[in-house]
Amino acid sequence: MLERNTRKTLTGRVISHSGDKTVKVAYTYKIPHRLYKKEIKRKTVIYVHDAENQCHIGDVVEIMETRPISKLKRWRLNKVVEAAHAISAE
């Protein structure tokens, strides 16, 4: 049996549940400034395929690179690392 190639995985926080089976995940990272060498925070927003609609806003998730699913979705949900705390409406 052939093994699949290893795919890129990232960890980020869900910032939006934009549509059915789609979530937006913010991936934050730090890079050094090219002159002053101070670390600068950067953020990339990634559209992720969530087939079972199991993510909620605030969850920390692990995502995996995959084939193009739609115009913007090139990542899929691998697992929910940490669920967000539910806030009551009372």
C-alpha positions, 0 to 999 in steps of 0.5 A, a space after each residue: 500500500 502506498 503512503 500519502 505524502 506528509 502535508 503541511 499542518 498549522 494551528 490557529 484560532 477560528 474567527 468566523 463561521 462564514 457559511 455552511 461547512 466553512 470557517 475562517 481561521 487566523 494563523 498568527 506568527 512572528 517574523 524579525 524586522 529586517 533592519 531592527 531585528 525586533 519580532 513583529 506579529 503577523 496574521 494570515 486568515 485562511 478559509 478552512 473546510 469543516 465538513 461536520 460544522 463542528 467548529 465554533 468561534 474561538 476554538 483552537 484548531 489544527 488544519 491540514 493542507 489539501 487539494 482546492 475545494 473551492 475558490 478560496 478553500 485550500 485547507 481542511 479541518 484536522 482536529 479541534 485542539 481546544 474548544 472555546 468556552 461557551 458564553 451564556 446569553 443571560 
